[in-house]
Amino acid sequence: MIFSYVYSIVSAFVFSPLSYIISFIIIAILAVIVTALIPVFIGWVDRKYAARIESRYGPVYVGPFGLLQNFADLTKMLGKRFISTNVDWLSFNFTPIALATASFAMLLIIPLGGPGLEFISIPYSLLFIYTLLAISPLLLLVAGWGENNKYALIGGFRGAAQIISYELALIVVLSSVALLSGSYSITSIVSGQSSIWYAAYLPITMVVFIIAGLAIIEREPFDVPEASQELQAGWKVEYSGIRYGFFLIGDYVRVTVIAMLVTYLFLGGWNGPFISGVIWFIIKTAIVLMIILTPRWVLGRPRIDQLIKFGWNWLLPLAVLNLILVELLVVL
């Protein structure tokens, strides 16, 4: 754990009671820097990749290769004002902070490329990450209701219905991987793939996980709750400025977490020959991330009924079938 490493260094120079406080402050600063830079960089990658697909350049002017464009956009968001007086003040302001905090918390407990490279170490890290993903339906409903807008409320109901439809498939997939590895700890799951990746055992499960993950984080083409042609941005319709920025940053954090989880659960994590495990992790995660970012720019948005039926009629049965096969594999 990164905290233990920092504390071991600080305690060598500072007496014990104060060393805990200093270590905590250092870890908090590092966590803020990492959790802020990752979504900003992934947002730049998304915009440049979309531009290449659409035969244009994307961000080019602000900073080298447009790297600072997202910082400029965030600065602009800080200056935007919100003037509506019809919203519920508590739920309207609480939801963006809660969703961003839940997203950042996932980055704090997930290893960043190797064993012990997490800010906070907990025994059942996979279940904790799923719990943070599972609170989304409630937050979407609160956001849609608090905006006092019919489009936002419909979008909130759509979002809750969509996420619930795909959450069951996701938890079954996580249970399949945990059953195969014998643990809900990400480090233990990666250690169980030292000889062969779980993708070789569970290729369909990996596909189910990616699809369910995209639906839960509402990544296009699963953005039906925010359909601008129908709902004027859905449950986000009244949000602007830094509140909208919290949602945007949280979305990119969750996209990154899904890519990391695919790497850890199915592609061996940091396991690989010849080069450093961190390098292997970065390479695998980057490939998965590009695959996850692609559907937004090449696929159309389905109807809400088609989306929900696909989750219940196809994804969940496939996930359950894979769970049964894994159980048979473990028993035999």
C-alpha positions in Angstrom: 0.0 0.0 0.0 1.3 3.4 -0.9 0.4 4.8 2.5 2.6 2.3 4.3 5.5 3.1 2.0 5.1 6.9 2.6 4.8 6.4 6.3 7.9 4.3 6.5 9.9 7.2 5.0 8.3 9.9 7.0 8.5 8.0 10.3 12.3 7.9 9.9 12.5 11.6 10.2 9.5 12.6 12.3 8.3 11.2 15.6 5.3 8.8 15.5 2.1 10.9 16.3 3.0 13.6 13.8 4.3 11.1 11.1 0.7 9.7 10.7 -0.6 13.2 10.0 2.1 14.2 7.6 1.8 10.8 5.7 -1.9 11.3 5.4 -1.5 14.8 4.0 1.1 13.5 1.5 -1.2 10.7 0.4 -4.1 13.1 0.1 -2.1 15.4 -2.1 -0.9 12.5 -4.3 -4.4 11.1 -4.6 -5.9 14.4 -5.7 -3.1 14.8 -8.3 -3.6 11.3 -9.7 -7.4 11.3 -9.6 -7.5 14.7 -11.3 -4.9 14.0 -14.0 -6.2 10.6 -15.1 -9.7 11.8 -16.2 -8.3 15.0 -17.9 -5.8 12.9 -19.9 -8.4 10.2 -20.8 -10.7 13.0 -21.9 -8.0 14.3 -24.2 -7.4 10.8 -25.6 -11.1 10.4 -26.2 -11.4 13.7 -28.1 -8.3 13.1 -30.3 -9.4 9.5 -31.0 -12.9 10.7 -32.0 -11.3 13.3 -34.2 -9.3 10.7 -36.1 -12.4 8.5 -36.6 -14.2 11.6 -38.0 -11.3 12.8 -40.1 -10.6 15.9 -38.2 -7.8 17.1 -35.8 -9.4 17.6 -32.4 -7.8 19.8 -29.8 -4.6 21.3 -31.2 -4.1 24.9 -29.9 -4.0 24.9 -26.1 -0.7 23.3 -25.1 1.4 20.8 -27.1 -0.9 18.6 -29.2 -3.9 20.2 -27.4 -3.0 18.5 -24.1 -4.1 21.5 -22.0 -7.5 21.9 -23.7 -9.4 20.1 -21.0 -7.7 22.2 -18.3 -8.9 25.3 -20.3 -12.4 23.8 -20.4 -12.5 23.1 -16.7 -11.3 26.7 -16.0 -14.2 27.9 -18.2 -16.6 25.7 -16.2 -15.5 27.3 -13.0 -16.6 30.7 -14.3 -20.1 29.7 -15.3 -23.0 30.7 -13.2 -26.3 28.9 -12.4 -29.3 31.1 -12.1 -32.3 28.8 -11.9 -34.3 29.0 -8.7 -36.7 26.0 -9.2 -34.3 23.2 -8.2 -34.1 21.4 -4.9 -30.9 23.0 -3.5 -29.7 20.0 -1.4 -30.1 17.2 -4.0 -29.1 19.4 -6.9 -25.7 20.3 -5.3 -25.1 17.0 -3.5 -25.5 14.6 -6.4 -22.5 15.8 -8.6 -20.2 15.7 -5.5 -21.4 12.3 -4.5 -21.0 10.8 -7.9 -17.5 12.3 -8.4 -16.5 11.2 -4.9 -17.6 7.6 -5.6 -15.7 7.6 -8.8 -12.5 8.9 -7.2 -12.8 6.4 -4.4 -12.6 3.5 -6.9 -9.2 4.9 -8.0 -8.0 5.0 -4.5 -8.5 1.3 -3.8 -7.6 -0.2 -7.2 -4.0 -1.1 -7.8 -2.3 1.3 -10.2 -0.2 -1.2 -12.1 1.3 -3.5 -9.5 0.8 -5.2 -6.1 0.8 -2.6 -3.3 0.4 0.3 -5.6 -3.0 1.3 -4.3 -3.6 4.3 -2.0 -5.9 2.3 0.3 -5.7 -1.5 0.8 -8.9 -3.4 1.7 -9.5 -7.1 1.7 -12.5 -7.3 -0.6 -11.6 -4.5 -3.1 -13.7 -6.0 -6.0 -16.9 -5.9 -4.0 -16.2 -2.4 -2.7 -15.7 -1.2 -6.3 -19.0 -2.9 -7.3 -20.8 -1.2 -4.4 -19.5 2.2 -5.6 -20.8 1.5 -9.1 -24.1 0.2 -7.8 -25.1 3.5 -6.1 -25.5 5.1 -9.5 -29.3 4.4 -9.9 -30.1 6.2 -6.7 -27.9 9.2 -7.5 -29.5 9.4 -11.0 -33.0 9.4 -9.5 -32.0 12.1 -6.9 -30.5 14.2 -9.7 -33.5 13.9 -12.0 -35.9 14.7 -9.2 -33.9 17.6 -7.7 -33.8 19.5 -11.0 -37.6 19.9 -11.0 -37.6 19.3 -14.8 -39.7 16.7 -16.6 -36.9 15.8 -19.0 -34.5 15.4 -16.1 -37.0 13.2 -14.2 -37.6 10.9 -17.2 -33.9 10.7 -17.8 -33.4 9.7 -14.1 -36.0 6.9 -14.4 -34.4 5.8 -17.6 -31.0 5.7 -16.1 -32.1 3.8 -13.0 -34.0 1.2 -15.2 -31.0 0.8 -17.5 -28.4 0.4 -14.7 -30.5 -2.1 -12.8 -30.9 -4.1 -15.9 -27.2 -4.5 -16.4 -26.0 -4.5 -12.7 -27.2 -8.1 -12.2 -25.2 -9.3 -15.1 -22.1 -7.4 -13.8 -22.3 -8.9 -10.3 -22.8 -12.4 -11.8 -19.6 -11.9 -13.9 -17.7 -10.7 -10.8 -18.9 -13.7 -8.9 -17.7 -16.0 -11.7 -14.2 -14.5 -11.6 -14.1 -14.6 -7.8 -15.2 -18.2 -7.8 -12.5 -19.1 -10.3 -9.8 -17.4 -8.4 -11.1 -18.1 -4.9 -11.0 -14.4 -3.8 -12.7 -11.0 -4.2 -9.3 -9.3 -3.8 -7.9 -7.9 -7.1 -4.3 -8.8 -6.1 -5.3 -12.4 -5.6 -7.2 -12.5 -8.8 -4.2 -11.3 -10.7 -2.0 -13.8 -9.0 -4.2 -16.6 -10.1 -3.5 -15.6 -13.7 0.3 -16.0 -13.5 0.2 -19.0 -15.9 -2.9 -18.4 -18.1 -5.3 -15.4 -18.3 -8.9 -15.9 -17.3 -9.9 -14.6 -20.8 -8.9 -18.0 -22.1 -11.4 -19.6 -19.7 -14.1 -17.0 -19.9 -14.0 -15.1 -23.2 -17.8 -14.6 -23.3 -17.7 -13.4 -19.7 -15.2 -10.8 -20.6 -17.4 -9.5 -23.4 -20.4 -9.5 -21.1 -18.5 -7.5 -18.5 -17.4 -4.9 -21.0 -20.9 -4.4 -22.3 -22.5 -4.3 -18.8 -19.7 -1.9 -17.7 -20.4 0.5 -20.6 -24.2 0.4 -19.8 -23.7 1.1 -16.1 -21.4 4.1 -16.7 -23.8 5.2 -19.5 -21.0 5.3 -22.1 -22.3 5.7 -25.6 -24.1 4.0 -27.3 -25.7 3.3 -23.9 -26.5 6.9 -23.2 -30.3 6.6 -23.5 -30.9 8.4 -20.2 -29.1 11.5 -21.7 -30.5 11.2 -25.2 -30.2 14.8 -26.4 -32.6 14.3 -29.3 -35.3 13.1 -27.0 -34.6 14.4 -23.5 -32.4 17.5 -24.0 -29.5 15.8 -22.1 -31.8 13.9 -19.8 -31.0 14.0 -16.1 -28.1 16.4 -16.7 -30.3 19.0 -18.5 -30.2 21.7 -15.7 -26.5 21.2 -14.8 -23.8 23.5 -16.0 -20.5 24.9 -14.8 -18.5 23.1 -12.2 -21.5 20.8 -11.3 -21.5 19.5 -14.9 -17.7 19.3 -14.7 -18.0 16.9 -11.7 -20.2 14.6 -13.8 -17.9 14.8 -16.8 -14.8 14.0 -14.7 -16.6 11.2 -12.9 -17.6 9.6 -16.2 -14.0 9.5 -17.4 -12.8 8.1 -14.1 -15.4 5.3 -14.4 -14.4 4.6 -18.0 -10.8 4.2 -16.8 -11.8 2.0 -13.9 -13.7 -0.3 -16.2 -10.7 -0.6 -18.5 -8.5 -1.4 -15.5 -10.9 -4.0 -14.2 -11.0 -5.8 -17.6 -7.2 -5.9 -17.4 -7.1 -7.2 -13.9 -10.0 -9.7 -14.1 -9.3 -11.2 -17.5 -6.0 -10.2 -19.0 -3.6 -11.1 -16.2 -3.1 -7.6 -14.8 0.6 -6.8 -14.5 1.7 -10.3 -15.3 3.9 -10.5 -18.4 7.4 -11.5 -19.5 10.6 -9.5 -20.0 9.4 -6.0 -19.0 8.1 -4.4 -15.9 4.7 -5.3 -14.6 3.6 -1.7 -14.6 4.5 -1.4 -18.3 2.4 -4.5 -19.0 -0.5 -3.1 -17.1 -0.3 0.2 -19.0 -0.2 -1.5 -22.4 -3.1 -3.8 -21.7 -5.2 -1.1 -20.1 -4.5 1.3 -23.0 -5.7 -1.4 -25.5 -8.8 -2.1 -23.6 -9.5 1.6 -23.2 -9.3 2.2 -26.9 -11.8 -0.6 -27.5 -14.1 0.9 -24.9 -13.9 4.3 -26.4 -14.6 3.1 -30.0 -18.4 2.3 -29.8 -19.3 5.9 -29.0 -18.2 7.0 -32.4 -19.2 4.0 -34.6 -22.5 2.7 -33.2 -25.9 4.3 -33.1 -28.0 4.6 -29.9 -30.7 1.9 -29.4 -34.2 2.6 -28.1 -34.7 2.3 -24.3 -36.9 -0.8 -24.7 -34.3 -2.5 -26.9 -31.6 -1.7 -24.4 -33.4 -3.1 -21.4 -34.5 -6.2 -23.2 -31.0 -6.9 -24.3 -29.8 -6.7 -20.7 -32.5 -9.0 -19.3 -32.9 -11.4 -22.2 -29.3 -11.9 -23.4 -26.7 -10.5 -21.1 -28.0 -11.9 -17.8 -28.7 -15.4 -19.1 -25.2 -15.5 -20.6 -23.6 -14.4 -17.3 -25.6 -17.0 -15.4 -24.6 -19.7 -17.9 -21.0 -18.7 -17.5 -21.3 -18.8 -13.7 -22.6 -22.4 -13.9 -19.7 -23.4 -16.3 -17.2 -21.9 -13.9 -18.7 -23.8 -11.0 -18.4 -27.0 -12.9 -14.8 -26.2 -13.9 -13.9 -25.5 -10.2 -15.6 -28.7 -8.9 -14.2 -30.9 -11.6 
